[in-house]
Amino acid sequence: MKCGNYKIDLGCGPGKQKGYIGLDKHDYGDLYRKGYFKIWDLESGCLPFCDNSAIEIYADSVLEHIKNLIPLMNDCWRVLKSEGKMIVIVPKAGSEGSFKDPTHVRFFLPKTFTYFQKGVRQENYDIKPWKVEFLDETEEEKSGIIKVCMKPDK
């Protein structure tokens, strides 16, 4: 397990964010061998980091591929420091981007993220509480994507 002030890029693919530790289930050859990211199955619900060790988690175009979303989100909550944040970018349900990829297993609306907030059914589903802030809501309508900033409510 890694401990520190990390920035983590979930499902990074070969285009990992600079300055982040990338996690992806696919081996991208030289990029993996050079240590740019770690091969990791996000479906395991257990990230290879200590509690309260990350200042940011970036998840661009990855959560729609995750079958077991709640365990992953709970582990992101565990790994993030109380002042940390998680940036999520997903295709909006009903958009072409949400349906055209046959590997998408779930769909999102802006209100999907309210289920992660304290007191909004979150206790019924064993979901760790988050503070949710939406970014670029007007842009989301045009592009068919949802951009969200979430902070652990610890």
C-alpha positions as CSV (number, residue, x, y, z in Angstrom):
1,M,0.0,0.0,0.0
2,K,1.2,3.5,-0.8
3,C,0.8,6.3,1.7
4,G,1.4,10.0,1.0
5,N,-0.2,13.0,-0.8
6,Y,-1.2,11.3,-4.0
7,K,-3.1,12.3,-7.1
8,I,-4.7,9.2,-8.6
9,D,-6.0,8.8,-12.2
10,L,-8.6,5.9,-12.2
11,G,-8.8,4.0,-15.5
12,C,-6.0,6.2,-16.8
13,G,-5.4,4.4,-20.1
14,P,-2.3,5.4,-22.1
15,G,-3.1,9.1,-21.6
16,K,-2.5,9.3,-17.8
17,Q,-2.7,12.8,-16.3
18,K,0.7,14.2,-15.6
19,G,1.7,14.2,-12.0
20,Y,-0.9,11.5,-11.1
21,I,-0.5,7.8,-10.3
22,G,-2.5,5.9,-12.9
23,L,-4.5,2.8,-12.3
24,D,-5.8,0.8,-15.3
25,K,-6.7,-2.9,-15.8
26,H,-5.0,-3.0,-19.2
27,D,-1.3,-3.4,-19.9
28,Y,-0.2,-0.6,-22.3
29,G,3.2,-2.1,-22.9
30,D,6.1,0.3,-22.5
31,L,4.0,2.8,-20.5
32,Y,3.4,0.1,-17.9
33,R,6.9,-1.2,-17.9
34,K,8.3,2.4,-17.4
35,G,6.1,2.7,-14.3
36,Y,3.7,5.3,-15.6
37,F,0.8,3.4,-14.1
38,K,-0.1,0.3,-12.2
39,I,-2.3,-2.5,-13.6
40,W,-5.3,-2.7,-11.2
41,D,-8.8,-4.0,-11.4
42,L,-11.1,-1.2,-10.1
43,E,-13.9,-3.8,-9.8
44,S,-12.1,-5.2,-6.7
45,G,-13.3,-2.2,-4.7
46,C,-10.0,-1.9,-2.9
47,L,-7.4,0.6,-4.1
48,P,-3.7,0.1,-3.3
49,F,-3.4,3.2,-1.1
50,C,-3.5,3.9,2.6
51,D,-6.4,5.6,4.3
52,N,-6.4,9.4,3.9
53,S,-3.4,9.4,1.5
54,A,-4.8,11.1,-1.6
55,I,-5.5,14.8,-2.3
56,E,-7.2,14.1,-5.6
57,I,-8.8,11.3,-7.6
58,Y,-9.5,11.9,-11.3
59,A,-12.0,9.5,-13.0
60,D,-12.6,10.5,-16.6
61,S,-14.7,8.1,-18.7
62,V,-14.3,5.2,-16.3
63,L,-17.2,4.9,-13.9
64,E,-19.6,4.0,-16.6
65,H,-17.5,0.8,-17.1
66,I,-17.7,-0.2,-13.4
67,K,-20.3,-2.8,-12.4
68,N,-19.6,-2.6,-8.6
69,L,-19.7,1.2,-8.3
70,I,-20.6,1.6,-4.6
71,P,-17.6,-0.4,-3.3
72,L,-15.2,1.6,-5.6
73,M,-16.7,4.9,-4.5
74,N,-16.5,3.9,-0.8
75,D,-12.8,3.1,-1.3
76,C,-12.2,6.4,-3.0
77,W,-13.8,8.0,0.1
78,R,-11.4,6.0,2.3
79,V,-8.3,6.9,0.3
80,L,-9.1,10.7,0.0
81,K,-8.0,13.1,2.7
82,S,-10.9,15.1,4.3
83,E,-9.9,18.1,2.2
84,G,-9.4,16.0,-0.9
85,K,-11.6,15.9,-4.0
86,M,-12.7,13.5,-6.7
87,I,-13.3,14.8,-10.2
88,V,-15.7,12.6,-12.2
89,I,-16.5,12.9,-15.9
90,V,-19.1,10.5,-17.3
91,P,-21.4,10.5,-20.4
92,K,-24.9,11.7,-19.6
93,A,-27.6,9.1,-19.9
94,G,-29.4,9.4,-23.2
95,S,-26.4,10.9,-25.0
96,E,-24.8,9.1,-27.9
97,G,-21.7,8.7,-25.8
98,S,-23.6,6.8,-23.1
99,F,-25.0,4.2,-25.5
100,K,-22.5,3.7,-28.3
101,D,-19.8,2.0,-26.3
102,P,-20.8,-1.7,-25.7
103,T,-18.6,-1.8,-22.6
104,H,-20.7,0.7,-20.7
105,V,-22.6,-1.0,-17.9
106,R,-24.3,1.9,-16.2
107,F,-25.7,5.3,-17.0
108,F,-25.6,8.7,-15.1
109,L,-27.7,11.8,-14.7
110,P,-26.7,14.7,-12.6
111,K,-29.1,13.6,-9.9
112,T,-27.4,10.2,-9.7
113,F,-24.7,11.8,-7.7
114,T,-27.1,13.1,-5.1
115,Y,-27.4,9.5,-3.8
116,F,-23.8,9.9,-2.5
117,Q,-24.7,12.8,-0.3
118,K,-25.4,12.5,3.4
119,G,-29.1,12.0,4.2
120,V,-30.2,11.3,0.6
121,R,-30.8,7.5,0.9
122,Q,-27.1,7.1,1.2
123,E,-27.4,5.2,4.5
124,N,-29.8,2.7,3.0
125,Y,-27.2,1.5,0.5
126,D,-24.1,1.6,2.7
127,I,-22.7,4.5,0.7
128,K,-20.0,6.7,2.4
129,P,-21.2,10.3,2.5
130,W,-19.9,12.9,0.0
131,K,-20.4,16.6,-0.6
132,V,-21.2,17.0,-4.3
133,E,-20.6,20.1,-6.4
134,F,-21.5,20.1,-10.1
135,L,-19.1,21.7,-12.5
136,D,-20.0,23.1,-15.9
137,E,-23.7,22.2,-15.7
138,T,-24.4,24.3,-18.8
139,E,-21.6,22.7,-20.7
140,E,-23.0,19.3,-19.8
141,E,-26.2,20.0,-21.6
142,K,-24.3,20.8,-24.8
143,S,-21.7,18.1,-24.8
144,G,-23.6,15.1,-23.3
145,I,-21.2,14.7,-20.5
146,I,-21.5,15.3,-16.7
147,K,-18.6,16.8,-14.8
148,V,-18.8,16.6,-11.0
149,C,-16.5,17.5,-8.1
150,M,-17.1,15.4,-5.0
151,K,-15.5,15.8,-1.6
152,P,-15.6,13.2,1.2
153,D,-17.9,14.2,4.0
154,K,-15.7,13.0,6.8
